[in-house]
């Protein structure tokens, strides 16, 4: 940050200038914290997001002329808070806003948040924000969308792509969710006592989806959005600290760590690197060891859940010294248990892939074909690419090509599209033992 601040007047001002790069970094790394701090003070999602966006716009205008401030995130937070004060003062029903105005005028957005009424200890503002977004008054779809927007910082378009709906529909959904929180007076806090456990399932589901958006981004030019994964891991750690004996919380954290350990090897020279081709010496062994220990500890509780099983599968991949040493029969057994307690189409797809990788390619393909009959996975490109790979292994070249073409037709990410185009190219020499691109965290379709 000091080096960035010292270059206060770049010769060129544009998207690659020093001020623009600093604004982009602060937006990526600090936006959620600044928004969360303002929501804590004013209780209004839309107001907080608007003033923070306005502050970033001002930074883009002023920093090229005035220089990058020594504390860029603090400058944005202060600018946003002052703008919020102006807007609250101008609002109708001013007297009803007096308490909000007083908090905004007296407070600084501090790194160490205060304890709020109803809480039994200090909590991170982003953790408060997460539990607020996951309030049971909102539908699960609204919870996920709102968290991806205000905690993850995704655009409305990116969230709409993740949900496979129109941008305008998602925009309306977000507006309604924010209005419901405001109008219902949903408190901005982490619940305590009996109210905490019922909220946990929604919080874990949302964190899982936030991590997945970072792990396999739907729209970013990069396959991995590291900052989203890092934020999901950070929040998962806070949830584990909040509920240290909850095995599914530890299972989810383990799952994230085990997959994120491979983040630096999934892309090389702008191309997707298959799991079996990744340089295992570059995997983060500290994260692998921590994740494996977490899932082993969670499983000893005797309350097995989907995240623990997925983490156990990820551990088998991460701990195998070579691709050939992967314990596929054990992975089949784990997916069989997962399919029994969490019978979704994607889990069944993962089980089919595992069966094929364990040696029964025809059996895996038959299971996939049965899955494809109801069309539930028709727009999931990994279904088509995994099926294409099995068809190729069985020597059914024309059917394999048709399946790859279908995968390409529904795939939106540029890196994955290039992979599929190579599969369809005349010079693809990858052998029949190869794997397909990685899917979401915990997905056997990656292998």
N, C-alpha and C positions, 0 to 999 in steps of 0.2 A: 504493500500500500504506500510506503514512503517513496519508493521509486516512482510510482504512478503520480503521486502528488507533486514530486519535484519537477516533473515535466509539465509545467502549468500552461504553457502556450505552444502547442504544437504548430508546426508550419502549415499543416493541412488539417482541415476540419471536415470530417465525413464519417462514414460508418466504420472506418478502420483507424480513426484518430485515437490518441490516448484518452481524451475525455469520453468519447463514445464507447471505448472498450471498458473503461471503468464503470460507466453507467450500466452497460450490459452485465458486467460481473456483479455489481451491487444488486441489480434487479434479480439476477439468477440466485444469488446466495442470501440476500437479506430481505427481499420483498416480503416474504411470508411473516418474518419476525416483526417488521414495521407495521404491516396490516393488522396482525394479531394484537400488537400493543395498542393501536388506535381503536380496535373493536372493544378491547377491554375498557377503554376510557369512555367511548361514546355509545357503545352498544348497537351500532348501526353498520351492517356489513357494506351496504352500497356506498354510504358516505365514506367509510374508511378506504374502500377500494378506489373510489373516485379521487380522493385527495392524494393518495399515494401515487396514482397514475399521473396526476397533475404535477406532483413534485418531481417525478422522473422526467417529465416533459420539460420542466423548467431547468433541470440539471443539463439536459441536452442543449438547451438554448444558452445557458449562462456559463457553464464550465469552460467551453472553448475560449471565451473572452476573459472571464474572471480567474480561470485556473481551477484545477481540481482541488477541493478543500482537503485538509489533512485527515478529516474523518468523513469520507463520502456518505456512508450509511447514516451517520448522525445528522448530516446536512439534509438528506432526504427526509428523515423522520421529523426533524424540526420544521422543515418547510411544509410537510403534510399536516402536522399538528396545527400550525398557524392558519393554514387554509381551512381546516376543519373549524377552528374558532370563528373565522369570518363567516362561514356558511351557517353555523349554528346561530350566530348573532342575527343573521338576516332572516332566519326561519320564522314562520308563523308560530303562534302559541309559544312565544319566547319564554314565558314564565315556566312552562313545562320543561324547557330545555336548560333551565338555570343550573341544575345539578351537573348535567353533562358539561356545560360550559365551564363550571368551576373546576371539574376534574381536568379538563383539557388545559385550562390556564395554569393550573398549579403543578401539573405533572410533566415530567420528562419521561420519554420511553426508555426505561432503564434496562440494563442487561439482566438485573436480578429482580424479577417481578415480586410484587407484594402479595401477601395472603389476602384473598377475598373472603367476604362473609360466606359461611357455609362450607369452607374448605378447612382441612385439618393440617395444612402445611403449604409451603410455597410450591407452585407448579409453573412450569414453563408456559409462556403465553400460547405457543403453538400447540401444546398439549390441550390447553383449555379450548383453543379454537377447534381442534379435532373433535373433542367430546361435544362441543356445541353443534358442529356440523352433523354429528351422528346422533342427535336427539331423536327419540322414538316418535316425536310428533311428525317427523319427516319420513317419507318413504325411503327404502333402501336406495333406489335409483337417485333420488334427490340428495341423499347423504353422500353418495359416492361422487356425484357431479359437483356438489358444492365443495367437497374436500379437495378434489382435483383442481378446482378453480382458485380457491382462496388459500389453501395450504400448499398445493403443488404448483400453483402459478400457471397452469395450462390455459390456453386460449379457449374460448367457446367453441371454435372450430375444431380444435384438437379433441376436446371432450366429446363433441358430436360425432367425430369419426370413431372414437373408441366405443360409443354406444350404437353406431350405425344408424344415426338419425340425422335429420336436417339441422343445419346450424340454427335456423330460426326457432325450431322446436326446443333445442337445448337452451337457447337464450331465454325463452319464456319459462322453461323449467327452473333455471337459475334465479330468475327474477321472483318467481313464486316462492321458492325456498327461502330466499333472503327476507321477503316480506313476511312470511310465516314466522320466522324467528323473531323479527322485530315486533309484529303485531301481537304475538302470543307472549311476548316478554320472556322468551327462553333465556335463562341465565347463562352468562359467559363464565362457566366454571367447570372444574372436574367434579363429578358427583362423589359423595362419600357414603360410607355405610352400605345399607341394603340397595341403594340406588346405583351403585357402581357396577356390580356384576352383570345385571341385565343389559347394560350398555356395551359390555366388553365385546360381544359377538359382532356388533355393527362396526365398532372401532377396528377390530382385527380385519374384518372383511375390507374395509375401506383402505387400511394400510397396505393390505395385500395387493389391491388394485392400483394404488399409487405406485408401489414398487414395480409392479408389472408394466405400468406405463413408462417407467424409467428404464426397465430392463429390456423391453422390446417396444420402443417408441412407435406410435402410430403414424406420426407425421414428420418428426424431426429428421433432418438430413443424416444425423448420426443414429446408429442403431441403438446405442445406449445413451440415455440421459443421466449421466452420473449424479448430477445434483439432486435429481428426484429420488434415485436409489439411496443416496446418502441421507436425505431427509427422512425417507421412510424408515431406514435403519435407526436413525437417531430417535424418532418418535417411538419406534418399537422398543427401544431400550428404556425409554421413559415409562412406557406401559408396564414393562417387566419390573422396573423399580417400584411402580405403584402397586402391582399385584405379583409379588415375587414367587408365590407358590401356584400360580395359574399355569398349568402345563401348556395350554395352547398358545399363550402369549410367548413363552419360551420357544415353542415349536416354530412359530412364525418368525421370530428373530433369527433362529437357527437357519431356517429356510432362506431368508434374505442373505445372511452372511455367506452361506455355502454357494449360492449362485453369484453373489457380488464378488466373491473371491476370484472369479474368472473374467472379470470385466475387461482387463487389459489384453486379453488374448482372443476375444470374440471377433475382432475386426483387424485386418492387416492390409496395408496398402489400399485401403478403400474397398476391400472385399470381405464378405462374410467368411469366417473360418469355422469349419465344422468342429463339433465337440471332439471327435476322435483325432482331428488334426491340430488341435490347440497345443501350445507349448506348456506342458504341465509344470515345468520348472518355474514358470512365471506366475503360476497361480499363487494367490496370497495364502500361504500356509498358516499364518496366524489366524486369519479369518476362518479357514477350514477347520483348524483345531478347535477354535472357540465354538463354531457352529455344531461340530460333531459332539462336543462335550455337552452343549446345551440340550440337544435332542436326546442324548442318552439320559441326562438328568430328568428331562420332562417325561420320557417314557416310563421311568421308574415310579412315577406318581400313580400309574395304573388307570389313568383317565385318558385313553387314547383318542385323539381327534385328527381331523384331516391335515392340519398344518404339521403335526408331529410326523405323520406318515410321509408326507411330501418331503419333509426335511430329512427323514431317514433315507429316502430314495436319493436325494441330492447328496447325502453323505457317502453313499455307495459309489456314486460317480466321482466325487471329489477325492476320495481316498484310494481309488484304484490307481496303481502306479502306471498302468498302460491301458489303452482301450480294450485290449484283449483280456485283461484281468478283471474287467467289470463283471460283477456277480449278477448276471441277468436273471437267473432263476429266482434269486432272492428279490429282485426288483419286481418280477411277475407276481410273487407272493404278496409283496407290499401293495401293489396296485390292485390285486384282487380284494384285499381288505378295504382299501380306499374306495373301490367301486361299490362295496357293500354298504359302507356308511355314508358315502357321498356320491350317489349314482348320477353323475352328469355326463353329457355326451363327450366332453373333452377328456374326462377321466377314462371313459371307455376307449377313446382313441388312444390314450397313453398306454392302456393295458394291451391293446392290440399291437402297438409298436413294440412293447416289451416282449410279448409272446413271439413276435417275428425275430427280434434280436436274440432271443434265447434259442432260436433254431427252427421254430415252426413258422416259416414264412407264409405258407399257404393258409395256416390257421389264422394268422394275424390279418391276412388280406380278407379272408371270409368274414371276420369280425368287422373290419372296416366297411366292407360292402353292405353288411346288415345295418351298420350305423348310418350309411348314406341314404338309406331308403326313405327316411322321413324328411330329408332336406334340412335338418337342424344345423348341420355343419357345412352347408353348401357355400356359405360366404366366408368360411374359415380356411385361409389358403394353406395352412399347415396340414389340414386334413387331406387336401388334394395332393400336396407334395409328398406327404408320407405314403399315401396310397400309390403314387407314381413310382416311388422308390421301390416298394415291394413288387409292383408289376415288373419293373426293370430287372429285379433280382430273379424273377421267375421266367425271364426271357420274353416277356410279352411287350415288345418294344413299341408297337403302335398304340396299344392301350395306355402304356406309360406316357407316351408323348401327349396323348389327349388329356390325361390327368394333369401333366405339367402345364399345358396350355390353360386349363381351367384354373389352376393355382395362380398363374400369372395374371389371369383376367380379374381376379378378386384381390390381388396383393397390392397394397398401396405404398409400402416402404421402398425407396429407391435401391437400397443395398440388397434387400431380399429379392427385388425384381431382377437385379443384375444376376444374382445367383440362379434364379429360375431360367433366365434367358441363356445362361451358359449351359444349363442342363438340356435346353432345347437345341443348342448349337451343334453343328456337325463335328466339332473338334473336342467335344467333351469326352475325356478319357477316364473319368472317375469310375472305379470298379464297382462291382455289385455289393461290396461290403460297406459302402460309404453310408454316412448318415445324412439327415436333412437338417435345415437350419434350425436354430434354437427357437423355441416358442416362448410362452410365458413361464415364469418361475415355477419349478416343480413339474414341468411338462416333459414327458418321455418323447414327445414328438420332436424334441431337440436332438435325439440321440440316434 
